[in-house]
Amino acid sequence: MLQRNASLRPRPTRGFTLIETALATVIVGTGVLAIVSAQQAFFLKNEWSTHASIAERLGNEFREMTWRLPAHDPVTGTTFWGPEPDELSIEDYDDLDDFDGEGGTGTVWSSAIGNGPLAAARAVITNMDGWSQEVTVECVDPFDIVAVVDDNATDMMRVLVTVRFQGVEEATPREMTRVSWIAPR
């Protein structure tokens, strides 16, 4: 009988078993899913912060536009609240109460309407689809700025700009920011 030497016998090569391969695939797959999930969360937060900064900018554009305007029309005084009959466009607005619209309802400057949003130079900012600015002007009590009084009752006014954004997939616009200030005159 022939004896075989154990050291001369060919050794089988050791590879990965099916279980080891499956386990490695699960570990790598979990890591990839975690990275994709983190990337998606980052994208959503970045989108929100971009929209928030744009909204602040659009609100402050009106503050800059109205910074030096008198409370009431220099010619007609307090006869009209809102734009005077001959003031047909934003370029004609020469006092704060003009921005409150007809009958104190506020004015909306929107890409959907085609009249906005507006920059401080009173020009429409292009490529701002979905954005709108709503401006409301109210007279407030000089000794209690929280208390709203009748139109033309005082020269101290609160201006409120509400900025909204409606994305392509959104059914209604969402409020992004409110910028408010007191304009004593």
C-alpha atoms as a printed R data frame, in Angstrom:
    type eleno elety resid chain resno       x       y       z
1   ATOM     1    CA   MET     A     1   0.000   0.000   0.000
2   ATOM     2    CA   LEU     A     2   1.180   3.373  -0.868
3   ATOM     3    CA   GLN     A     3   1.522   5.941   1.799
4   ATOM     4    CA   ARG     A     4   0.937   9.449   1.017
5   ATOM     5    CA   ASN     A     5   2.795  12.181   2.610
6   ATOM     6    CA   ALA     A     6   0.396  14.678   4.201
7   ATOM     7    CA   SER     A     7   2.685  17.586   3.449
8   ATOM     8    CA   LEU     A     8   2.668  16.809  -0.265
9   ATOM     9    CA   ARG     A     9  -1.039  16.819  -0.481
10  ATOM    10    CA   PRO     A    10  -2.428  19.915  -2.251
11  ATOM    11    CA   ARG     A    11  -4.124  22.229   0.189
12  ATOM    12    CA   PRO     A    12  -7.517  23.517  -0.706
13  ATOM    13    CA   THR     A    13  -7.548  27.311  -1.182
14  ATOM    14    CA   ARG     A    14  -9.602  29.137   1.392
15  ATOM    15    CA   GLY     A    15 -12.229  31.599  -0.042
16  ATOM    16    CA   PHE     A    16 -15.204  33.462   1.296
17  ATOM    17    CA   THR     A    17 -18.213  31.427   2.172
18  ATOM    18    CA   LEU     A    18 -21.646  32.426   0.987
19  ATOM    19    CA   ILE     A    19 -22.584  33.574   4.480
20  ATOM    20    CA   GLU     A    20 -19.508  35.800   4.780
21  ATOM    21    CA   THR     A    21 -20.235  37.353   1.396
22  ATOM    22    CA   ALA     A    22 -23.889  37.997   2.291
23  ATOM    23    CA   LEU     A    23 -22.900  39.565   5.609
24  ATOM    24    CA   ALA     A    24 -20.365  41.859   3.927
25  ATOM    25    CA   THR     A    25 -23.013  42.902   1.375
26  ATOM    26    CA   VAL     A    26 -25.469  43.752   4.169
27  ATOM    27    CA   ILE     A    27 -22.853  45.838   6.016
28  ATOM    28    CA   VAL     A    28 -21.782  47.751   2.909
29  ATOM    29    CA   GLY     A    29 -25.414  48.234   1.829
30  ATOM    30    CA   THR     A    30 -26.354  49.642   5.234
31  ATOM    31    CA   GLY     A    31 -23.459  52.087   5.023
32  ATOM    32    CA   VAL     A    32 -24.495  53.229   1.547
33  ATOM    33    CA   LEU     A    33 -28.126  53.705   2.674
34  ATOM    34    CA   ALA     A    34 -26.953  55.759   5.660
35  ATOM    35    CA   ILE     A    35 -24.892  58.002   3.397
36  ATOM    36    CA   VAL     A    36 -27.809  58.475   0.972
37  ATOM    37    CA   SER     A    37 -30.165  59.267   3.859
38  ATOM    38    CA   ALA     A    38 -27.742  61.810   5.309
39  ATOM    39    CA   GLN     A    39 -27.323  63.399   1.898
40  ATOM    40    CA   GLN     A    40 -31.094  63.707   1.477
41  ATOM    41    CA   ALA     A    41 -31.484  65.281   4.931
42  ATOM    42    CA   PHE     A    42 -28.688  67.735   4.113
43  ATOM    43    CA   PHE     A    43 -30.349  68.642   0.811
44  ATOM    44    CA   LEU     A    44 -33.713  69.327   2.509
45  ATOM    45    CA   LYS     A    45 -32.140  71.487   5.219
46  ATOM    46    CA   ASN     A    46 -30.074  73.351   2.657
47  ATOM    47    CA   GLU     A    47 -33.179  73.989   0.542
48  ATOM    48    CA   TRP     A    48 -35.048  75.342   3.585
49  ATOM    49    CA   SER     A    49 -32.184  77.639   4.585
50  ATOM    50    CA   THR     A    50 -31.885  78.934   1.027
51  ATOM    51    CA   HIS     A    51 -35.602  79.725   0.947
52  ATOM    52    CA   ALA     A    52 -35.431  81.358   4.390
53  ATOM    53    CA   SER     A    53 -32.603  83.664   3.331
54  ATOM    54    CA   ILE     A    54 -34.383  84.585   0.079
55  ATOM    55    CA   ALA     A    55 -37.538  85.367   2.077
56  ATOM    56    CA   GLU     A    56 -35.614  87.637   4.462
57  ATOM    57    CA   ARG     A    57 -34.077  89.412   1.514
58  ATOM    58    CA   LEU     A    58 -37.474  89.957  -0.138
59  ATOM    59    CA   GLY     A    59 -38.920  91.333   3.108
60  ATOM    60    CA   ASN     A    60 -36.020  93.706   3.599
61  ATOM    61    CA   GLU     A    61 -36.294  94.944  -0.005
62  ATOM    62    CA   PHE     A    62 -39.558  96.655   0.991
63  ATOM    63    CA   ARG     A    63 -38.012  98.104   4.131
64  ATOM    64    CA   GLU     A    64 -35.291  99.667   2.020
65  ATOM    65    CA   MET     A    65 -37.811 100.875  -0.575
66  ATOM    66    CA   THR     A    66 -40.008 102.630   2.000
67  ATOM    67    CA   TRP     A    67 -37.255 103.857   4.340
68  ATOM    68    CA   ARG     A    68 -37.532 107.565   3.556
69  ATOM    69    CA   LEU     A    69 -41.168 107.812   2.461
70  ATOM    70    CA   PRO     A    70 -43.532 110.100   4.397
71  ATOM    71    CA   ALA     A    71 -46.504 108.534   6.147
72  ATOM    72    CA   HIS     A    72 -49.071 110.329   3.996
73  ATOM    73    CA   ASP     A    73 -49.126 111.893   0.548
74  ATOM    74    CA   PRO     A    74 -47.221 115.175   0.390
75  ATOM    75    CA   VAL     A    75 -49.952 116.775  -1.754
76  ATOM    76    CA   THR     A    76 -53.292 115.297  -0.620
77  ATOM    77    CA   GLY     A    77 -52.298 114.585   3.003
78  ATOM    78    CA   THR     A    78 -54.644 112.191   4.780
79  ATOM    79    CA   THR     A    79 -57.473 112.498   2.254
80  ATOM    80    CA   PHE     A    80 -56.752 109.038   0.821
81  ATOM    81    CA   TRP     A    81 -55.638 105.829   2.482
82  ATOM    82    CA   GLY     A    82 -53.938 103.612  -0.016
83  ATOM    83    CA   PRO     A    83 -52.841 104.775  -3.449
84  ATOM    84    CA   GLU     A    84 -54.307 108.039  -4.677
85  ATOM    85    CA   PRO     A    85 -56.499 107.823  -7.813
86  ATOM    86    CA   ASP     A    86 -53.682 108.994 -10.085
87  ATOM    87    CA   GLU     A    87 -51.152 106.498  -8.675
88  ATOM    88    CA   LEU     A    88 -51.513 103.549 -11.010
89  ATOM    89    CA   SER     A    89 -48.169 101.771 -10.595
90  ATOM    90    CA   ILE     A    90 -45.490 101.160  -8.003
91  ATOM    91    CA   GLU     A    91 -43.388 103.971  -9.476
92  ATOM    92    CA   ASP     A    92 -46.132 106.454  -8.499
93  ATOM    93    CA   TYR     A    93 -46.281 105.427  -4.821
94  ATOM    94    CA   ASP     A    94 -44.894 108.352  -2.847
95  ATOM    95    CA   ASP     A    95 -45.979 107.615   0.731
96  ATOM    96    CA   LEU     A    96 -46.315 104.653   3.090
97  ATOM    97    CA   ASP     A    97 -50.093 104.363   3.073
98  ATOM    98    CA   ASP     A    98 -50.016 103.781  -0.716
99  ATOM    99    CA   PHE     A    99 -48.568 100.328  -0.060
100 ATOM   100    CA   ASP     A   100 -51.610  99.235   1.949
101 ATOM   101    CA   GLY     A   101 -53.730  98.934  -1.168
102 ATOM   102    CA   GLU     A   102 -57.268  99.973  -1.849
103 ATOM   103    CA   GLY     A   103 -59.423 100.045   1.254
104 ATOM   104    CA   GLY     A   104 -56.589  98.951   3.559
105 ATOM   105    CA   THR     A   105 -56.507  95.397   2.252
106 ATOM   106    CA   GLY     A   106 -52.765  95.256   1.684
107 ATOM   107    CA   THR     A   107 -51.002  94.735  -1.602
108 ATOM   108    CA   VAL     A   108 -49.574  91.567  -3.074
109 ATOM   109    CA   TRP     A   109 -46.518  91.567  -5.321
110 ATOM   110    CA   SER     A   110 -46.153  88.160  -6.887
111 ATOM   111    CA   SER     A   111 -44.616  86.309  -9.785
112 ATOM   112    CA   ALA     A   112 -47.980  84.606 -10.329
113 ATOM   113    CA   ILE     A   113 -49.661  87.988 -10.855
114 ATOM   114    CA   GLY     A   114 -46.712  89.282 -12.855
115 ATOM   115    CA   ASN     A   115 -46.065  92.370 -10.719
116 ATOM   116    CA   GLY     A   116 -43.365  91.044  -8.401
117 ATOM   117    CA   PRO     A   117 -41.635  90.227  -6.259
118 ATOM   118    CA   LEU     A   118 -40.145  93.696  -6.026
119 ATOM   119    CA   ALA     A   119 -36.658  94.926  -5.260
120 ATOM   120    CA   ALA     A   120 -35.873  98.150  -3.386
121 ATOM   121    CA   ALA     A   121 -35.436  99.939  -6.714
122 ATOM   122    CA   ARG     A   122 -39.135  99.166  -7.464
123 ATOM   123    CA   ALA     A   123 -38.241  96.740 -10.245
124 ATOM   124    CA   VAL     A   124 -39.588  93.212 -10.589
125 ATOM   125    CA   ILE     A   125 -37.003  90.608  -9.635
126 ATOM   126    CA   THR     A   126 -36.927  88.073 -12.473
127 ATOM   127    CA   ASN     A   127 -36.731  84.280 -12.112
128 ATOM   128    CA   MET     A   128 -38.530  84.284  -8.773
129 ATOM   129    CA   ASP     A   129 -41.363  81.915  -9.649
130 ATOM   130    CA   GLY     A   130 -43.493  80.970  -6.668
131 ATOM   131    CA   TRP     A   131 -42.483  83.965  -4.513
132 ATOM   132    CA   SER     A   132 -44.828  86.699  -3.288
133 ATOM   133    CA   GLN     A   133 -44.675  89.698  -0.964
134 ATOM   134    CA   GLU     A   134 -47.781  90.939   0.829
135 ATOM   135    CA   VAL     A   135 -47.521  94.416   2.342
136 ATOM   136    CA   THR     A   136 -49.855  95.726   5.040
137 ATOM   137    CA   VAL     A   137 -49.603  99.191   6.575
138 ATOM   138    CA   GLU     A   138 -51.446  99.999   9.824
139 ATOM   139    CA   CYS     A   139 -51.589 103.069  12.015
140 ATOM   140    CA   VAL     A   140 -50.599 102.301  15.595
141 ATOM   141    CA   ASP     A   141 -50.970 104.154  18.872
142 ATOM   142    CA   PRO     A   142 -47.686 106.023  19.529
143 ATOM   143    CA   PHE     A   143 -47.886 105.088  23.222
144 ATOM   144    CA   ASP     A   144 -48.844 101.436  22.603
145 ATOM   145    CA   ILE     A   145 -47.383 100.222  19.304
146 ATOM   146    CA   VAL     A   146 -49.252  96.925  19.606
147 ATOM   147    CA   ALA     A   147 -52.627  98.699  19.432
148 ATOM   148    CA   VAL     A   148 -53.866  99.298  15.888
149 ATOM   149    CA   VAL     A   149 -55.880 102.504  15.436
150 ATOM   150    CA   ASP     A   150 -58.016 103.785  12.582
151 ATOM   151    CA   ASP     A   151 -56.397 104.735   9.283
152 ATOM   152    CA   ASN     A   152 -54.976 108.279   9.371
153 ATOM   153    CA   ALA     A   153 -55.525 108.510  13.144
154 ATOM   154    CA   THR     A   154 -51.783 108.931  13.714
155 ATOM   155    CA   ASP     A   155 -48.583 109.316  11.768
156 ATOM   156    CA   MET     A   156 -46.966 106.311  13.474
157 ATOM   157    CA   MET     A   157 -47.319 103.267  11.253
158 ATOM   158    CA   ARG     A   158 -46.408  99.614  11.362
159 ATOM   159    CA   VAL     A   159 -45.416  98.046   8.076
160 ATOM   160    CA   LEU     A   160 -45.687  94.279   7.782
161 ATOM   161    CA   VAL     A   161 -44.269  92.360   4.826
162 ATOM   162    CA   THR     A   162 -45.276  88.693   4.656
163 ATOM   163    CA   VAL     A   163 -43.210  86.659   2.207
164 ATOM   164    CA   ARG     A   164 -44.618  83.395   0.856
165 ATOM   165    CA   PHE     A   165 -43.273  80.677  -1.393
166 ATOM   166    CA   GLN     A   166 -45.183  78.072  -3.391
167 ATOM   167    CA   GLY     A   167 -43.059  75.321  -4.858
168 ATOM   168    CA   VAL     A   168 -44.014  73.395  -7.967
169 ATOM   169    CA   GLU     A   169 -45.342  70.435  -5.990
170 ATOM   170    CA   GLU     A   170 -47.074  72.482  -3.268
171 ATOM   171    CA   ALA     A   171 -50.819  73.078  -3.356
172 ATOM   172    CA   THR     A   172 -50.761  76.337  -1.388
173 ATOM   173    CA   PRO     A   173 -48.080  78.927  -0.682
174 ATOM   174    CA   ARG     A   174 -46.354  78.653   2.682
175 ATOM   175    CA   GLU     A   175 -45.354  81.618   4.749
176 ATOM   176    CA   MET     A   176 -41.579  81.865   4.853
177 ATOM   177    CA   THR     A   177 -41.087  85.001   6.948
178 ATOM   178    CA   ARG     A   178 -42.610  88.204   8.262
179 ATOM   179    CA   VAL     A   179 -40.653  91.408   8.405
180 ATOM   180    CA   SER     A   180 -42.235  94.159  10.486
181 ATOM   181    CA   TRP     A   181 -41.117  97.611  11.543
182 ATOM   182    CA   ILE     A   182 -42.483 100.820  13.020
183 ATOM   183    CA   ALA     A   183 -42.219 103.891  10.819
184 ATOM   184    CA   PRO     A   184 -42.623 106.983  12.991
185 ATOM   185    CA   ARG     A   185 -43.144 110.163  10.983
